């Protein structure tokens, strides 16, 4: 029997890499190499990674096995069709086929749902008997003990950055709603015995290896033992981790000592609201800078996963993210548009809400918009993403990110130049004026007149019958979000409002309303202290501007915070409607 296993490439030409790019970026996948290792002796098995070499559709084989994620599904189906047209049976597995087995079955002879190790022997037996079952699903998850060493020798060795790859675990302890890993591995998180991993690493030919785990530090005690036993091997390695590794000084130190030179970290978003909604609240935005600095201090390069299109993302997210990467010296930012992958809770939610635009899986690349964003038009998200890809790998941004005393500058530069070539394939794009206004207004204005401040009603609390006043916040914090679909700017004010802060805020609002003809909602709920001069400036001295904005402006929670304010200002604003208390819609957050 002769078997050809195929790892399809993406159909998107923008995602195809040149040989040099593959050599700099690509490493071996282990799914097909593992199945090859499980194939009984006497069966001729070969692997084609279509990313590095073409598929031979005229090859005389008895079975074709295809894997693939959603991005590869359409190409996988075309490959299957070509072989089936010649009467050659085709079996398909992987995350996409496991999530949509009925769809996959329409294109192949058999579908493997979930892990293939425990059904591979039976499947091959059925091929020999000429009777494949339509679906194969293991009754239990495969044991991580005594795992076979993948047949890395079947790969085209000189086509990759490295083929020296190993896996220590399967699954992840977290349940991010956009990620397929937890569902694919059945909510399990399993580990190989550390000694077995170490023995496999000893057999790998290169001094640099890649651990392909989804989260190599998800179990700190296991990772601690692994890193300790890797130290004598004097290998360098890269892997994927959560940023929470920075909270464990001992583990981080051991990682560096064991040879860790690079970690892919799923930062995803700079918005706590986005992270909470995605079930990734263990990422603490307010700790990002310190965490990244600590990782860098150990000489570890950071590849950061950044996702655009969450429900709390507006046009300001693009420039804000680029500047964050520059400030924190992230060496290799990896940007993606949020993808509703079949088999994930996020996909199910988008389906329920009717926000899936289409199911052309070849477009589910992370570089194209395939669902309807909440606060932006599809074109705005696509344009902003293209701008990020090109801007973050501009020479100016590269230099800003790489000039750091802890980094190996020339090695990092080589990586960035490769990423730059890929990024430059994106269409040219620019930020909208609204995006620039949003980021300019999202700021803090320090207060100067502490002695003039009066507490608002909301921050006068009763404790055991006595009035207690909280400490004064030393700034006016402005948080602005644009809902492009509602054509509305939502401005949330927090902290203290004195005359100087009010003056700077008003100047910013005047500029914003001149450039962006949106409705404007200003929410005073977060104001803790105010001065009468600030209120007078905003609503009396600027009444002409307020009149110009009639019909566009709404003020929220002002009378709740400052009782009687609407009555005292009535003679100035009697004909206006913008002082009604309003509750921002669910779409404003």
Buried (B, 14 or more C-beta within 10 A) or exposed (E): BEBBBBBBBBBBEEBBBEEEBBBBBBBBBBBBBBBBBBBEEEBEBBBBBBBBEEBEEEBEBBBBBBBBBBBBBBBBBBBBEBBBEEEBBBBBBBBBBBBBBEBBBEBBBBBBBBBBBBBBEEBBEBBEEEEBBEBBBBEEBBEBEEBBBBBBEBBBEEBBBBBBBBBBBBBBBBBBBBBBBBBBBBEBBBBBBBEBBBEBBEEBEBEBBBBBBBBBBBBBEBBBBBBEBBEEBEBBBBBBBBBBBBBBEEBBEBBBEBBBBBBBBBBBBBBBBBBEBBBBBEBBBEBBEEBBBBBBEBEBBBBBBBBBBBBBBBBBBBBBBBBBBBEBBBBBBBBBBBBBBBBBBBBEBBBEEEBBBEBEBBBBBBBBBBBBBBBBBBEBBBBBBBBBBBBBBBEEBBEBBBEBEEBBEEBBBEBBEBBBBBBEEBEEBEBBEBBBBBBBBBBBBEBEBEEBBEBBEBBEEEEEEEEEEEEBBEBBBBBBBBBBBBEBBBBBBBBBBBBBBBBBBBEBBEEBBEEBEBBBBBBBBBBBBBBEBBBBBBBBBBBEBBEEBEEBBBBBBBBBBBEEBBEBBEEBBEEBEBBEBBEBEEBBB
